[in-house]
Amino acid sequence: MVSARMNERLTRVGPGTPCGELMRRYWIPIRPYAQLLEKPVLKIRVLGEDLILYRNKKGGLGLIGDRCLHRLVDLQYGIPDDAGLRCPYHGWLYGETGKCLERPMEGNPQGEIKRKLTAYPVRELGGLVFAYMGPLPAPDLPRWDLFVWPNSIRQIGINEIACNWLQCQENTGDPTHSAYTHGHLFEYVLEQKGEFEGRSSDSLHTMHQRKKVGIGIKEIYAFQTEHGFRKGVRYSKALGADSDREQEHSIVIFPFYTQTGHTGAPRSEYQIRVPIDDTHTYHIAYQCYAAPPGVDAPKQDVVPYYFPPTRDEAGNPILDYVLAQDAVMWVAQGPIADRTAELLGRTDIPIVLLRNQLEEQIRRVEQGLEPMNVFHKSPAMIHPTGSPPDYSNPDKLNKHAFRKYYHKGFANDDADRYGPMIESVKDLHRRIEEFELRRKAHEQQSSEHA
Amino acid sequence: MPARERIEAVLQGIFDQLPTMEVKSVSLSPANPREGDDVIARIEVEGARYVLCEILSDGRLNSARVIES
């Protein structure tokens, strides 16, 4: 357990709070860019602040306070202009710095309004709009590899989760939950739905793999890295595992990203847990499907987005895919988990490491130091794991093998099944499998000739 | 804070967060850490298990491993 004071420090994100000040040192993904193409003015809430994200008529982006300075009208009803966003009530015009640029009907010359709206820099990368809400000058926007990896197709799944962000993020520090949440619970749900036979006949089904997570554990490990945190499990045949092996789990990119699958794999993902406020999280599943050299991924002009449902038409939780299973567990811990009352054990030691790392970085900001993962000049591509993918060993690119066989029905186990790109992804996976089969056959022929 | 006190504070923080982990004994390597030393703490816990914690000289918990003996 942690003290009540520490729980507050780690979870509260409003202005002036310890964790809120840490979060304000980072570029925060706030919306898919594609959403602004459909609706150029969006009311959003980030780190407890109500803001308006807009795209002006020339394509420029702005993020400003949500109330007009004049009569406090909510600017979500604003009219995009060439230079900014215009209040729909009396036409006051605001630019991306929050400055009032024009007050129609007030006559000329117009005296300068000394007050400004709150305004934050925004930029687009990889189909996401990012905001920086901290002290200026803003650092560089980090080019994490999935945002810029070539020869890929992408889609973005969005969920609003009714709990504090840290519950979502601690999931990544928890290597053992898979056995039940994605194994035994999954089995129970499929049995209840009468879909057990149809959905789990193949041993590659993630439920079968996840149930083995808790069997034959020799070691659970976790360690800090340059960009965050890695953890995994080593298994021993002598202790009941099916083989001696190591299974690395998803990694943390500090402060609120997690990556599953390796960059360059047929399916990899950043899950990004953006705090809306203390009790709500904007969850982004940034899904990237990469083709290896020799296979061409289709071109994409815009990265589409979608909302994976977490409840059925009757209002009951949907529990037959991995992300929804996690989300139910996060919300079930309460709006802000009371960590003063929990009972962690030795298998939870990666969570301790994750919390320690968060507290260390909060302290750095309090001491006037820069926290980790702030870049003044981002490299062209940052590999969170420290190295690019190894295409000479394609079998190791995906942690869970089922995720390279979406064309064989395994997309059903992930939120991706709801995504607008899923049919293109299945086609890509089919072509990657055919390519790998041809490559292996060629290698075999070559070795026979030799 | 002297090195040993800093290490003990980190370990106590771990134990406080893991109340169901019964600690039998703790040994440090090096046994008598000096200022600037990184330390590996070996924590014997109930069952045939132990925990290795790497604590850096600045008091950061850098890595942890829970191992079946």
Interface residues (C-beta under 8 A of the other chain):
Chain A: M1 V2 I217 K218 E219 I220 Y221 A222 F223 Q224 S236 L239 L343 L344 G345 R346 T347 D348 I349 P350 V352 L353 R355 N356 E360
Chain B: G13 I14 D16 Q17 L18 P19 T20 M21 V45 R49 V51 E54 R60 L61 N62 S63 A64 R65 V66 I67 E68
